[in-house]
Amino acid sequence: MQKRSSSALKALFAGATFCALLLAACPSASAQACSLGAVEQVKPLANGVELRTAGAVAQVVALRDDVLRVRVSATGKLPEDASWAALPEARRASVAVAIEDTPRLVGFRTSDVHVAIDRSDLAITVRDNSGRIIQEDARPICFQGNSFRVFKSMPEDEHYFGLGDKTGPVDRRGEAFDLWNTDAYRFQESTDPIYKSIPFFMTFRAGMAAGVFLDNTWRSSFDFGKDDPGVYTFGAVNGPLDYYIFTGPTPKQVVEAYAWLTGKPPLPPLWTLGFQQSRYTYTPVQKLMEVADRLRADRIPADALYLDIGFQEKNRPFTVDTKAFPDFAGAVAKLKKMNFHLVVITDLHIAKLPGKGYAPYDSGVAQDEFVHNPDGSVFSGIVWPGPSVFPDFTREATRQWWGGLYRGFVSDGVAGFWNDMNEPSVFNTPNKTFPLDVVHRIESDDFTARTATHAEIHNVYGMENSRATFEGLRKLRPEERPFVLTRATFAGGQRYAATWTGDDSSTWNHLRMTSPMLKNLGLSGFSFSGADVGGFAGTPPPDLLTKWIEVAAFQPIDRDHTESGTGAQEPWVGGAAQEDIRRRYIDERYRLMPYLYTLAEESARTGLPMMRPIFLDYPKAAKDGHAIDTDAGTEGEFLLGHDLLIAPSPYPEEPDAYMVEFPTAEWYDYWTGKRVEPPVRTAAPVDSGSPPSAADLVPLTAQVRPELGSLPVFVRGGAILPIAPLVESTEETPKGPLTLRVFAGPDCRGSLYLDDGHTYAYRQGAWLRMSFTCEVTADGLSVTISHQGAYKPWWTDLRLEIYGWQAKKGIALRSGQAVALTVERMDGAATVTLPDSGGDVTVKLE
């Protein structure tokens, strides 16, 4: 086919026109015009098949029984097998398959799935062992010059999730998106693209899930039935057609398989789960200290303070304004004594200051660390410091150089680092980023050394920036877990940094958008994520800030942040009544810290997100198998782990009552410990013709009327939650027993993970893992507590709070010995306290 002209290619990069142009090139009526033709040669492989047509080659292989890889090239030669996102050991994994070959179809089977490829047009169909279609091509793959598009059949009842923190509904069905990292200040519900490119999505139908990851860094697009209601499509303007299919069938299996391929997030330092206070900018140093002092004086728990670009000399990264901070190291040390961790921003644009003694520029020029124009000169663009140059993070040597720039801040005791503006954002270019012909040098990982244009590297540039920061900190502080926060990233970026949703606004709509964005980020690999609490752009009214702080208390990253020129946004703003409500929710976050840290460890071990859509844990909640997250009014609901359901109002600025949907039949009110009673239902006339209500489709609903100081939070019946005494910082040692709140119900269990919270000693066995189970028998209720690991916890006693069960007396059974326990009643719970000697123990209540 004729190659697309350079002017047409530029048009493709202009925006969402790419999808429309390519679809126009491959309408269903003329799909044969851009198909690859019929199979002429089949080559069986140990883990799949390789197929050739007159000019193309396709390879479909099984990396695991539940993970397939599809690679297709219209040139007859597969591209280099290298990736910024997919781990080498996963890409090279293999499982034996059984080849299946007929005159019409060729393919193979694993223990989980059957793959059939049509010999006439390379169309792929994947089925499970029962014959259920997991995924099937709706049309032949279309190549148009360097561009390509894949077309998949779209069942009426299938829904789509993922792609990171895209705006709009949590369900992607009926929507279309571009992936092109963009500085999207004041983005709105219809804004696309925004800051991140994560080309992974999950399909969900009738309680069963599958996933797709397109491993392509060029500008790409995804259309979930917006152009054609019966077809979803994905493609890119250039680069390899290399995608993975995760066959599930449960949503958790899909997420864990994606994490196996692209990596899991590292276990974060404990302090990063605490409340974080930021703004643009706390300068001079007296202002920073005023905020620290006020947090402690008002007894508002907090662990981190941030400095935005204003603390630097003329906005130059890796500098300090010595007039505003005459003793920067001393200020950091003072904050440390107050149990605050300081996080500072380090944007990637290096001020272009030849001959001025600016070390990052001088060393970078001397070592040729910056990206180049096509003519070989160093590219320069305007950002916060003025004329700036930009590190070439596709080079391992450059990443090492960048990591070394943190030596001074690390020596000063700075605890964490914030990589912003790394889409990359440039102020004075037409596209607000690098020109697409800027040259990068790929000298990294398992890539063959070569040059690449920015059109290929743009979407991974921010990820490689955060990678350079993370790896640099690992070398400078090898025993300490780094904390890196990044705005722009790509699939796999969860290996290096936490993230947030970017420059949101101080509006009720943006509060409402936050939960769907964070749920999809979690599904896309980024467990440790949050939003700018209160909104970055603008000043929130007091009630909005209060409601946002309430909701954020149950989200992974809890950072209050706002821009320069806005009103104050600290928890005390708006008066004592507002502050008291906000403090209550931040307090509760700290009481839940054992639960939060246990979820963080689970994320680091499995890839499962802390904050989740309901269908991830309860895929069969609705009788018809749909994801209840897609029901009207439920998009804001989310799970924190398996056991907590948070249900903010779908329209939090309005006083109207709303309905909460539960995925199972037994839940408790977190605040009162009382069981949620099912609503009284009156039978509708048989011939009414009314559609079924949510109450008919899910096991349990409850009506809630919004109140300023109240956020509905519920606990699964059968959950056992570990709760700590209140502290003002995670650096404090809690005083008192570890409380286990037992909510009687089915599948009664819980767990706890603990280590020192900041080093890698856990890798050498310095950890504690506890599991809790409970069972109701004819004799009463029993709770069994077991221990693994040698790490010594901060508590010596355990306090059990039993909800949903009346108890009069209890005994503790340990090593064959029985000890009588005193049962007390408090706030609707039966409570007992017993020493925790580190061994297994069973508590029986009658």
PyMOL commands that set and color helices and strands:
alter all, ss='L'
color gray80, all
select helices_A, chain A and resi 6-13+17-25+28-34+88-91+251-262+270-273+285-297+309-311+313-315+328-337+359-366+396-404+407-412+454-476+493-495+508-523+542-552+576-591+593-606+614-617+628-630+694-697+761-764
alter helices_A, ss='H'
color red, helices_A
select strands_A, chain A and resi 41-45+48-52+57-64+67-73+98-101+105-109+113-118+124-128+133-136+142-144+147-153+159-162+176-179+200-205+208-214+220-224+231-236+241-246+275-277+304-307+341-345+350-351+381-383+386-389+416-419+439-442+450-453+484-486+498-500+529-530+532-533+558-560+611-612+638-640+644-646+658-662+667-669+700-704+713-716+720-723+738-743+749-754+768-777+780-788+797-803+810-814+817-821+824-826+829-835+841-845
alter strands_A, ss='S'
color yellow, strands_A
deselect
rebuild
show_as cartoon
